[in-house]
Amino acid sequence: MASQLVVRACPPFGMSGPDAAEAVAGLERRTGELLDRPELERARAMVPRARADFLAARLAQHLLAAELLGVRARDLAASYSCPQCGTGPGVSHGRPGYTLDGVPVPLLLSLSRAAGWTLLAAVTAPAAGQRLGVDAEDPQRLEFEGFDTVALTPAERRAVAPLHGTALLRGRARLWARKEAFLKMTGEGLRRAPEALDVLDRPGIRDLASAESGLPDDLVAAVALG
Ligand SMILES: CC(C)(COP(=O)(O)OP(=O)(O)OC[C@H]1O[C@@H](n2cnc3c(N)ncnc32)[C@H](O)[C@@H]1OP(=O)(O)O)[C@@H](O)C(=O)NCCC(=O)NCCS
């Protein structure tokens, strides 16, 4: 089977309106059936809004994995790996993955949340050693003084210097999404200094337009594959 990149956006989980309590109860029930104990324990420590976002995203990721593999969702077990904490049944953070009958499945996964949306990326039938990272960003979040100094390399700062207003925020968000996608791909996350990672022309990283990502136009996203 040929390797294929799949990208899917999931809209914010609705927690207002007359059906909200029922929707939350349904989410808790479904995730209680499908997610693993460490995932549910992590969710329990969160405030309601964050918990719903986390559970909805983990559920969407679990169901996407089952769909792409053609297996029953309840037969998959989450298997996360963190460069610091390792891999194993007790780890519920870091790089996502699943096992089927105790064997890691042939599927790369990456997840990002922004402005309530969840962006999922997957690579089916990956080549040996292949890695994937995805990131979505809300440009409005990056409107603060000092961002360029703490987040961008000198070349990147020069690239955004002529921009103003919305174009500046989108320019920053585009670079930040590229950095986080790359750092999820390597597994390092923000343990690696973002202001020393140039992503203007780094091979393997590309922007995801909303037509491909499925996200609203006001969000930006990037994928890294290598
Ligand atoms: C990876 C990272 C940059 C993403 O942060 P963010 O922008 O706040 O969040 P996003 O919504 O875009 O992405 C979150 C997802 O990234 C993924 N992720 C987290 N760490 C990852 C890693 N090391 N490698 C690959 N993917 C990772 C997970 O799927 C996570 O989803 P979850 O919340 O369901 O667990 C950030 O989590 C990080 O730097 N992590 C490393 C440090 C760390 O995790 N320390 C604590 C544990 S020792």
Ligand as a Chemical Component Dictionary entry (heavy atoms), coordinates in Angstrom:
data_LIG
# 
_chem_comp.id                   LIG 
_chem_comp.type                 NON-POLYMER 
_chem_comp.pdbx_formal_charge   0 
_chem_comp.three_letter_code    LIG 
# 
loop_
_chem_comp_atom.comp_id 
_chem_comp_atom.atom_id 
_chem_comp_atom.alt_atom_id 
_chem_comp_atom.type_symbol 
_chem_comp_atom.charge 
_chem_comp_atom.model_Cartn_x 
_chem_comp_atom.model_Cartn_y 
_chem_comp_atom.model_Cartn_z 
_chem_comp_atom.pdbx_ordinal 
LIG C1  C1  C 0 5.005  19.747 21.263 1  
LIG C2  C2  C 0 4.582  21.120 21.799 2  
LIG C3  C3  C 0 5.424  22.182 21.166 3  
LIG C4  C4  C 0 3.077  21.328 21.408 4  
LIG O1  O1  O 0 2.492  22.294 22.221 5  
LIG P1  P1  P 0 1.209  23.218 21.940 6  
LIG O2  O2  O 0 1.436  24.163 20.826 7  
LIG O3  O3  O 0 0.849  23.801 23.236 8  
LIG O4  O4  O 0 0.044  22.248 21.596 9  
LIG P2  P2  P 0 -0.632 21.694 20.258 10 
LIG O5  O5  O 0 -2.095 21.716 20.524 11 
LIG O6  O6  O 0 -0.177 22.315 18.979 12 
LIG O7  O7  O 0 -0.127 20.175 20.250 13 
LIG C5  C5  C 0 -0.427 19.313 21.328 14 
LIG C6  C6  C 0 -0.109 17.912 20.856 15 
LIG O8  O8  O 0 1.271  17.828 20.471 16 
LIG C7  C7  C 0 1.656  16.466 20.533 17 
LIG N1  N1  N 0 2.951  16.375 21.177 18 
LIG C8  C8  C 0 3.288  16.769 22.433 19 
LIG N2  N2  N 0 4.600  16.521 22.652 20 
LIG C9  C9  C 0 5.082  15.963 21.514 21 
LIG C10 C10 C 0 6.357  15.466 21.138 22 
LIG N3  N3  N 0 7.401  15.485 21.982 23 
LIG N4  N4  N 0 6.522  14.974 19.885 24 
LIG C11 C11 C 0 5.469  14.933 19.018 25 
LIG N5  N5  N 0 4.224  15.389 19.323 26 
LIG C12 C12 C 0 4.046  15.880 20.570 27 
LIG C13 C13 C 0 0.545  15.711 21.310 28 
LIG O9  O9  O 0 -0.244 15.018 20.376 29 
LIG C14 C14 C 0 -0.263 16.851 21.924 30 
LIG O10 O10 O 0 -1.619 16.493 22.074 31 
LIG P3  P3  P 0 -2.240 16.171 23.542 32 
LIG O11 O11 O 0 -2.427 17.507 24.199 33 
LIG O12 O12 O 0 -3.502 15.458 23.238 34 
LIG O13 O13 O 0 -1.244 15.330 24.295 35 
LIG C15 C15 C 0 4.730  21.172 23.346 36 
LIG O14 O14 O 0 3.796  20.293 23.923 37 
LIG C16 C16 C 0 6.131  20.794 23.804 38 
LIG O15 O15 O 0 7.073  21.530 23.611 39 
LIG N6  N6  N 0 6.302  19.635 24.401 40 
LIG C17 C17 C 0 7.600  19.166 24.877 41 
LIG C18 C18 C 0 7.810  19.470 26.324 42 
LIG C19 C19 C 0 6.915  18.654 27.187 43 
LIG O16 O16 O 0 6.012  18.022 26.718 44 
LIG N7  N7  N 0 7.142  18.632 28.484 45 
LIG C20 C20 C 0 6.291  17.950 29.428 46 
LIG C21 C21 C 0 6.434  16.455 29.419 47 
LIG S1  S1  S 0 7.983  15.824 29.977 48 
# 
loop_
_chem_comp_bond.comp_id 
_chem_comp_bond.atom_id_1 
_chem_comp_bond.atom_id_2 
_chem_comp_bond.value_order 
_chem_comp_bond.pdbx_ordinal 
LIG C1  C2  SING 1  
LIG C2  C3  SING 2  
LIG C2  C4  SING 3  
LIG C2  C15 SING 4  
LIG C4  O1  SING 5  
LIG O1  P1  SING 6  
LIG P1  O2  DOUB 7  
LIG P1  O3  SING 8  
LIG P1  O4  SING 9  
LIG O4  P2  SING 10 
LIG P2  O5  DOUB 11 
LIG P2  O6  SING 12 
LIG P2  O7  SING 13 
LIG O7  C5  SING 14 
LIG C5  C6  SING 15 
LIG C6  O8  SING 16 
LIG C6  C14 SING 17 
LIG O8  C7  SING 18 
LIG C7  N1  SING 19 
LIG C7  C13 SING 20 
LIG N1  C8  SING 21 
LIG N1  C12 SING 22 
LIG C8  N2  DOUB 23 
LIG N2  C9  SING 24 
LIG C9  C10 SING 25 
LIG C9  C12 DOUB 26 
LIG C10 N3  SING 27 
LIG C10 N4  DOUB 28 
LIG N4  C11 SING 29 
LIG C11 N5  DOUB 30 
LIG N5  C12 SING 31 
LIG C13 O9  SING 32 
LIG C13 C14 SING 33 
LIG C14 O10 SING 34 
LIG O10 P3  SING 35 
LIG P3  O11 DOUB 36 
LIG P3  O12 SING 37 
LIG P3  O13 SING 38 
LIG C15 O14 SING 39 
LIG C15 C16 SING 40 
LIG C16 O15 DOUB 41 
LIG C16 N6  SING 42 
LIG N6  C17 SING 43 
LIG C17 C18 SING 44 
LIG C18 C19 SING 45 
LIG C19 O16 DOUB 46 
LIG C19 N7  SING 47 
LIG N7  C20 SING 48 
LIG C20 C21 SING 49 
LIG C21 S1  SING 50 
# 
